[in-house]
Amino acid sequence: MKKIISLAALFAVLSYASPASAELKLGGEAGVRLRGDFGTAKPSNDKEDLSWQYRIALKPSADLGDGYFAKALIQSEDAPGGWLKTGAYNTEKYNLNVSQFYFGHNDTNSHWVLGRIPLGTFDNPILDLTLYAIPAAFGTANAVYAVDIPIFLNHFDRLLGFNYGTKIGGGELNAVIVNFDNLSNSFSTSTTDRGAVNDGYGFTANYKTTIGDLTIVPQAYVTLTHTSDGRQPYTLGAQAFIPAGKSKVALSGFYTADKNTYEGASFDYSGYIFRVKGESGPVTAWVDYNQSKDKLASTDYDNLFVWASYNLKVHQAATGTFSLTPTVRYRASGKDTGTITENNNLLRAELYATVTF
């Protein structure tokens, strides 16, 4: 807490810097949530857990003038989403990290952004499917699936990269190149020398256009080199946004595949994900369905995920808000090898108390 107060004081001092300095603004949010985990698994044991968790996020930003800007997100990365559990006698430490930082320029027809940029994966599952078509550590406490927004929670919704967007033909084209890792060098001791410039790079692009009231966003992702574990997936798909009075509906569908051999590791899998999401006033709900097939392991995976939340604004003002948000999340996951079937299902009931400032 002392570290948080010190950071806030530092930003307050900087915001009153000389007139020649950029105007620095500090916003953010803080929250406490009560979570109940109720899991059923076959053949392993069921589990129940009730926990209190908390998080704080600081969001400094600066207007540099003439369309130039700089932004950052400072939060803990010690737990998914920055939500830390209380330890024995509250002895846990809440470490703040520079989770995102980026700067760029906006004008009438285009924009660019450079840094550790946000990916917007809370509303877009393209990278969730790309990186987790085959679940990581299925059935364990550390399992990660293509559903349940893993890039937003486990990867903190950011990657180092460069984004450029421009208006073309009545729509907007956005292209992003990201750097996954810098693990390669010319002194590799692996079976295949990766070389000094064969680090992990990916490229994604989308084109947003409107037909009547319907907004369509076709998208593609390509791994330009390899990820750190040797994979080279690509993903294709689209999103559609449909207004319905004061409500809106979003549809997402993506397909991914990877077939390659790299440094002695072989991959041959494919998968897809579909999402139907609706928002109406304080209510947000969506359903994800993911199915993937690992051809080398002759294993099929099925994941169903449901999210439903209600945001109650207790206090709302120009300077901030206080809200309560009951949320229900349910994931049903299955694994079938042809001879062995495993299930790993998890129900989460949560109550968030959040302030924004």
C-alpha positions in Angstrom: 0.0 0.0 0.0 2.9 2.4 0.7 4.2 1.7 -2.8 0.7 2.6 -4.2 0.5 5.8 -2.2 4.1 6.8 -3.3 3.2 6.2 -7.0 0.1 8.3 -6.6 2.0 11.1 -5.0 4.6 11.0 -7.8 2.0 11.3 -10.5 0.4 14.1 -8.6 3.7 16.0 -8.5 4.3 15.4 -12.2 0.9 16.6 -13.1 1.8 20.0 -11.7 5.0 20.2 -13.7 6.1 23.3 -15.6 3.7 24.7 -18.3 6.1 23.4 -21.0 5.5 19.9 -19.8 2.7 17.6 -21.2 -0.4 17.5 -19.1 -0.4 14.3 -17.2 -3.7 12.7 -16.1 -4.1 9.9 -13.6 -7.1 7.6 -13.6 -7.7 4.0 -12.7 -9.9 1.6 -10.8 -9.8 -0.5 -7.7 -11.9 -3.4 -6.8 -12.6 -6.2 -4.3 -14.5 -9.4 -5.2 -15.8 -12.4 -3.5 -15.5 -15.6 -5.6 -16.9 -19.0 -5.2 -15.3 -21.8 -7.2 -17.3 -25.0 -7.6 -15.6 -27.6 -9.8 -16.5 -31.1 -11.0 -13.9 -33.2 -12.7 -13.6 -36.8 -13.9 -11.6 -38.8 -13.0 -10.0 -36.4 -10.5 -11.8 -35.0 -7.4 -14.3 -32.2 -7.2 -13.4 -28.9 -5.5 -15.0 -26.0 -3.7 -13.3 -22.8 -2.8 -14.4 -19.4 -1.4 -11.9 -16.5 -1.7 -11.6 -12.8 -1.3 -9.5 -11.0 -4.0 -8.6 -7.5 -4.8 -6.9 -5.4 -7.5 -5.9 -1.9 -8.3 -5.0 -0.4 -11.7 -3.5 3.0 -12.3 -3.8 4.6 -15.8 -1.6 7.6 -16.4 -1.9 9.3 -19.7 -0.4 12.4 -21.4 -1.6 14.6 -24.2 1.6 15.7 -26.1 -0.2 18.0 -28.5 -0.8 17.9 -32.2 -2.4 14.4 -31.9 0.6 12.8 -30.1 -0.2 10.9 -26.8 1.3 8.5 -24.3 -0.5 6.0 -22.0 0.3 3.3 -19.5 -1.4 0.7 -17.3 0.2 -0.1 -13.9 -1.2 -3.2 -12.1 -0.1 -6.4 -10.4 0.8 -9.3 -12.7 1.2 -11.8 -9.8 -2.2 -13.4 -10.5 -4.5 -13.7 -13.5 -6.2 -10.3 -14.2 -4.2 -8.8 -11.3 -6.7 -10.3 -8.8 -4.7 -11.2 -5.7 -5.9 -13.4 -2.9 -5.4 -12.6 0.8 -2.7 -14.7 2.4 -2.1 -15.7 6.1 -2.6 -12.6 8.2 -2.6 -10.5 5.0 1.1 -10.9 4.6 0.9 -11.1 0.8 2.6 -8.4 -1.1 0.8 -6.5 -3.9 3.5 -5.7 -6.4 2.8 -3.1 -9.1 4.1 -3.6 -12.6 4.2 -1.6 -15.8 1.7 -3.9 -17.6 1.2 -1.7 -20.6 2.9 1.4 -22.0 2.5 2.9 -25.4 2.6 6.1 -27.3 1.4 7.2 -30.7 -0.4 9.7 -32.9 -4.0 10.2 -34.0 -5.2 12.3 -36.9 -8.4 12.5 -39.0 -7.6 9.6 -41.3 -5.0 7.4 -39.6 -3.3 6.5 -36.3 -0.2 4.6 -35.1 0.7 3.1 -31.7 4.1 1.7 -30.5 4.9 -0.1 -27.2 3.4 -2.7 -25.0 0.0 -2.3 -26.6 -3.4 -3.5 -25.4 -5.0 -6.2 -27.6 -8.7 -5.8 -26.8 -9.1 -9.6 -26.2 -11.9 -9.2 -23.7 -14.2 -8.7 -26.7 -12.3 -10.7 -29.4 -11.3 -14.4 -29.0 -9.0 -14.6 -32.1 -5.8 -14.8 -30.0 -7.5 -17.0 -27.3 -8.0 -19.6 -30.0 -4.7 -19.1 -31.7 -2.6 -19.7 -28.6 -4.8 -22.2 -26.8 -6.6 -24.3 -29.4 -5.0 -27.2 -27.6 -5.5 -26.6 -23.8 -2.5 -26.1 -21.6 -2.3 -28.6 -18.7 -5.8 -29.9 -19.2 -7.6 -30.8 -16.0 -5.0 -29.3 -13.6 -5.2 -26.2 -11.4 -3.0 -24.3 -13.9 -5.1 -25.3 -17.0 -5.7 -22.7 -19.7 -8.4 -23.1 -22.3 -9.4 -21.2 -25.4 -12.5 -20.0 -23.6 -12.7 -17.9 -20.4 -10.7 -15.0 -22.0 -7.2 -16.4 -21.3 -5.3 -13.7 -23.2 -7.0 -11.0 -21.2 -6.5 -12.7 -17.8 -3.4 -14.8 -18.1 -1.4 -12.7 -20.6 -2.8 -9.3 -19.3 -4.1 -8.3 -22.7 -0.8 -6.9 -24.1 2.1 -7.6 -26.3 5.1 -5.5 -27.5 4.2 -4.3 -31.0 3.3 -1.7 -33.5 -0.2 -0.9 -34.7 -1.1 1.2 -37.7 -4.6 2.0 -38.8 -6.0 4.0 -41.8 -9.3 4.7 -43.5 -9.7 2.8 -46.8 -12.7 2.5 -49.1 -15.3 3.6 -46.5 -13.9 1.3 -43.8 -10.9 1.2 -41.5 -7.9 -1.1 -41.9 -5.9 -2.0 -38.8 -2.6 -4.0 -38.9 -0.5 -5.0 -35.9 2.9 -6.7 -35.8 3.9 -8.1 -32.4 7.1 -9.5 -30.9 6.4 -12.6 -28.8 10.0 -13.2 -27.6 13.7 -12.6 -28.3 14.9 -16.1 -27.6 16.9 -16.7 -30.8 20.6 -16.0 -31.3 23.4 -17.1 -33.6 24.8 -19.3 -30.8 21.9 -21.7 -30.4 22.7 -25.1 -29.1 19.4 -26.6 -30.3 19.2 -29.2 -33.1 18.3 -26.4 -35.5 20.1 -23.1 -35.3 17.3 -20.5 -35.1 19.7 -17.7 -36.1 20.0 -14.2 -34.6 16.8 -12.8 -36.2 14.4 -15.7 -35.9 12.7 -14.5 -32.8 9.0 -14.9 -32.2 6.9 -12.5 -34.4 3.2 -12.4 -35.3 1.0 -10.3 -37.6 -2.7 -9.6 -37.4 -5.0 -7.4 -39.5 -8.6 -6.6 -39.6 -10.9 -4.4 -41.8 -13.9 -2.7 -40.2 -16.7 -1.8 -42.5 -20.4 -1.0 -42.2 -23.3 -2.3 -44.3 -26.5 -0.5 -43.3 -26.7 -1.0 -39.5 -24.4 -4.1 -39.6 -20.7 -3.7 -38.8 -18.5 -6.5 -40.1 -14.8 -7.0 -39.2 -13.0 -9.8 -41.1 -9.7 -10.7 -39.4 -6.6 -12.8 -39.9 -3.6 -13.7 -37.8 -0.3 -15.2 -39.0 2.7 -16.4 -37.0 5.6 -15.0 -39.0 8.3 -17.1 -37.4 7.6 -19.5 -34.5 6.3 -19.1 -30.9 8.7 -20.0 -28.1 7.4 -23.7 -28.1 7.9 -24.1 -31.8 4.3 -23.6 -33.1 3.4 -21.6 -36.2 -0.4 -21.3 -36.2 -2.6 -19.1 -38.4 -6.2 -18.0 -37.7 -9.0 -16.7 -39.9 -12.4 -15.4 -39.1 -14.7 -12.4 -38.6 -16.9 -10.5 -36.1 -20.3 -9.0 -36.8 -22.0 -6.3 -34.6 -25.7 -6.0 -34.8 -27.6 -3.1 -33.1 -31.0 -4.0 -31.6 -32.6 -0.9 -30.3 -30.7 0.1 -27.1 -29.1 -3.3 -27.1 -26.4 -4.9 -29.3 -25.4 -8.3 -30.4 -21.9 -9.4 -31.4 -21.1 -12.6 -33.3 -17.5 -14.0 -33.6 -16.2 -17.0 -35.5 -12.6 -18.1 -36.0 -10.7 -21.1 -37.3 -7.1 -21.9 -36.5 -4.6 -24.6 -37.7 -0.9 -25.5 -37.4 1.0 -28.2 -39.1 4.8 -28.0 -38.9 7.9 -29.6 -37.4 10.4 -27.3 -35.7 13.5 -28.2 -33.6 12.4 -31.8 -33.2 8.8 -30.9 -32.2 5.9 -31.7 -34.5 2.4 -30.1 -34.5 -0.7 -31.0 -36.4 -3.9 -29.6 -35.0 -6.9 -27.4 -35.9 -9.8 -25.9 -34.1 -12.5 -23.3 -34.1 -14.4 -21.0 -31.7 -17.8 -19.4 -32.0 -19.1 -16.6 -29.7 -22.6 -15.0 -29.3 -22.5 -12.0 -27.1 -25.3 -9.6 -26.1 -25.3 -6.4 -24.1 -28.5 -4.6 -23.0 -28.1 -1.8 -20.4 -26.4 -3.2 -17.3 -26.6 -6.8 -18.5 -23.8 -8.5 -20.4 -23.8 -12.2 -21.4 -22.1 -14.4 -23.9 -21.6 -18.0 -24.9 -18.4 -19.5 -26.3 -18.1 -22.9 -28.0 -14.7 -24.3 -28.9 -13.8 -27.6 -30.5 -10.2 -28.6 -31.4 -8.5 -31.8 -32.7 -4.9 -32.8 -32.0 -4.3 -35.1 -35.0 -0.9 -36.4 -33.8 -2.3 -37.3 -30.3 -5.7 -38.5 -31.8 -7.3 -36.3 -29.1 -10.5 -34.2 -29.3 -11.2 -31.2 -27.1 -14.6 -29.5 -26.4 -15.1 -26.4 -24.4 -18.3 -24.6 -23.6 -18.2 -21.3 -21.7 -21.0 -19.0 -20.4 -20.6 -15.5 -18.9 -23.4 -13.5 -17.4 -23.1 -10.2 -15.4 -25.2 -7.3 -14.2 -23.6 -4.0 -13.5 -25.4 -1.9 -10.8 -24.2 1.7 -10.7 -24.5 2.7 -7.0 -22.9 6.1 -7.5 -22.0 7.8 -10.8 -20.4 11.2 -11.2 -18.0 13.1 -13.5 -15.1 12.2 -11.2 -15.8 8.5 -10.9 -18.2 5.6 -10.2 -18.9 3.0 -7.6 -20.6 -0.2 -8.9 -21.6 -3.7 -7.8 -21.4 -6.5 -10.4 -22.7 -10.0 -9.7 -21.2 -12.4 -12.2 -21.6 -16.0 -13.1 -19.1 -17.9 -15.2 -19.4 -21.6 -16.2 -16.9 -23.7 -18.2 -17.5 -27.3 -19.3 -14.4 -28.9 -20.8 -14.0 -32.3 -22.3 -11.1 -34.4 -23.6 -11.5 -37.6 -25.6 -8.6 -39.8 -26.7 -10.8 -42.5 -28.2 -10.2 -44.8 -25.2 -10.2 -42.3 -22.3 -12.7 -39.5 -21.6 -12.0 -36.7 -19.1 -14.2 -33.9 -18.0 -13.2 -30.7 -16.1 -16.1 -28.3 -15.4 -16.0 -25.2 -13.3 -18.7 -22.8 -12.0 -17.7 -19.5 -10.6 -20.1 -17.1 -8.8 -18.6 -13.7 -8.2 -19.5 -10.3 -6.7 -17.4 -7.3 -7.7 -17.3 -4.0 -5.8 -15.5 -1.5 -8.1 -14.6 2.1 -8.0 -13.3 4.0 -11.0 -11.5 7.4 -10.7 
